[in-house]
């Protein structure tokens, strides 16, 4: 069986001089990228287990990830602008051997061994010696952190085999190859990044990485896409919604993929005659995507959203009731996923959450997604909503319990609960209901404290000062008695 690195080397052998990474001020071929990977691995100790990646998005970052994988390690990515406390928690739980970073970010990583990538890497020359690759498909490839019900983030551990499964599934549906260029737009901590990087490079397509100024607005981003002949974009539905308002999109684009949240028909109605548009579905626990739906030949549901389609190659999806029995077509149940994408589960002390991974009689594993859905008459799957209190904010998963847990730790907060609502466009937002310990409580200070451990999208948009939290007869917060802060839509 293949590993991520062995698939990369096959592409290097077949397309050594083809472009692999494209940036505004440089381009690198597959052969040159492979040499850079080898230069980095030469600086690693003999054995590596888990390596943190805290870097800017550029060629060196991609090469560093491939270097970790070549040595049989798993990478643990975090954006440099993540809160210091959150980075510390992630790297500590993942027990990283060291963190690959740049000098500018060293102050955030003072408690970990550091190796720098902004001065030691010489670039594209052929290294004097090369390490042998460790080719074990069952080895973990990465750990991605998602919001956790216990009040702390959960690290999902995904293997080389899982990623290679998804690379094949993507190729089966979208046929990427030499001549294609994928936009690298997502943050490294979300699995759209995994899709952008590996489904392009491991299929012989190039990866185009925009600079920060190219991401400043949709017009700057589209100019980058036009300039570098990008053919594929995978992103949150909100990115496609912005593109939907443009009179024209770059002519090079052939494929637009929406993932991470529900896709509404009004987000892409003007794009359908300009490119292939897909809605995708899949938790990080099942490696990027578990199902695809082609919107160009499809229709929206009564609620205005697109179905999530059919399982990808090598995956199966069943809709089960609470007893584990498959429900009839049209009946609501939990979306349960089987096949090559089901990951190893969560690292660390997450025994309760790992119960979502159920061992099957044949030795395989099923993942209970916690999402509700049903089978449409044509066999496509419709997504409804979460079973629990996990929501999507700007396409990223947020556990209300984690936000609430952090809010309780703020110094002037006596009691607090966090609840989610939807605006006029059906997008989720959070409201925090806070009972202060005294009259000194300031929202600005609370937000500042939260920002030390929560990323910006995890901080509630609204705060409501309460004398007390209303309770129901069972002693639980009575949501029906909480005031609702209404929010207008933005789209």
TAMO-V712408 format. One record per helix or strand of 3 or more residues. SS is the DSSP state (~ for helix, > for strand). FROM is the first residue (numbers start at 1). LEN is the number of residues. If there is no record, write none. Layout:
SS,FROM,LEN
SS,FROM,LEN
//
This chain:
~,4,11
>,19,4
>,27,3
~,30,12
>,50,5
~,59,12
>,74,4
~,84,10
>,98,4
~,103,7
>,114,3
>,140,7
>,154,6
~,160,15
>,181,4
~,191,11
>,206,4
~,212,4
~,218,10
>,232,4
~,237,8
>,255,4
~,265,4
>,276,6
~,284,3
>,291,4
>,309,3
>,315,6
>,333,7
~,353,4
>,357,3
>,365,11
>,381,6
>,390,4
>,396,4
~,400,9
>,413,10
>,428,9
~,443,8
~,456,3
>,462,4
~,479,3
//
